[in-house]
Amino acid sequence: MSARIIDGVALGKTIRQEVAAEVAALKGRGVVPGLAVVLVGENPASKAYVGSKEKACLEAGMHSVKVQRPETLPEADLLAIVDQLNHDPAIHGILVQLPLPKHINTEKVLLRINPAKDVDGFHPVNVGKLVIGDPTALRPCTPWGVIQMLLRNGIETRGANAVIIGRSTIVGKPMANLLIQTGPGGDATVTVCHSKTRDLPAVVRGADIVIAAIGKAEFVTADMVRPGATVIDVGINRVDDPSVPKGYRLVGDVAYGPVAEKAAAITPVPGGVGPMTIAMLMANTLQAMKQVV
């Protein structure tokens, strides 16, 4: 068996095109969704990610604002920037790029964002809405992107045993909450595994759907996956490889080659879940705007 590849690049492009079409229609009514991204410091990965978000905004026809400040920015100044964006009617989505410098309290900053503009879906108000199944919740982009991958690739979640490896507030916990909701993309029986799970390989082997989000390179091996399972690899890890020009390569949390021989469907790294995150950020910004105009 060789698994069907779930292509996040192609699906992400499709979703972004759908968003762009809606944005174009809204412009006819004189309304333009606006996204503000706040970047503090010079983290290369963060700068590259913010650049990708800017490009996606422009391609979607959205209003895009980038607020970039040095690493030494005082916490009070960052909170003031968030306050200003909260009150800007042209901005419908606010994203503060993480990680923040150590002298800034990340939780305080995220709590300061107006929940109606919290397109990352991290504010407790949106977390609570997600838990109770409120459709106005702004859902975290990465797990919401995984749900779209399952839905649009015809992978049935209703009644499926879904095992999530990792319990982070960014992926693992919201992923579980999405999968247990009533309706398409939900109705699954969900197990969340973590470092204290007993006999984790045995638990994973019982899964129809495996979602790996633990941040450990090639942690999920072929012996942990039952034949015919769907495997979603959220991880992205850098491993040394002197045989390539960069001296390293990117791998997921899944040992892709061997697992692909057993699974029915699998996401690659790169080119799987990653592109979906930005696509769903665009979708969330559009949703945020539609809920206030």
Helices and strands as residue ranges (DSSP letters): E 4-5, H 8-27, E 34-40, H 44-60, E 63-69, H 75-86, E 93-96, H 106-112, G 115-117, H 124-132, H 141-152, E 161-165, H 172-179, E 189-193, H 200-205, E 209-212, G 222-224, E 230-233, E 237-240, E 248-251, H 256-260, E 265-266, H 273-290
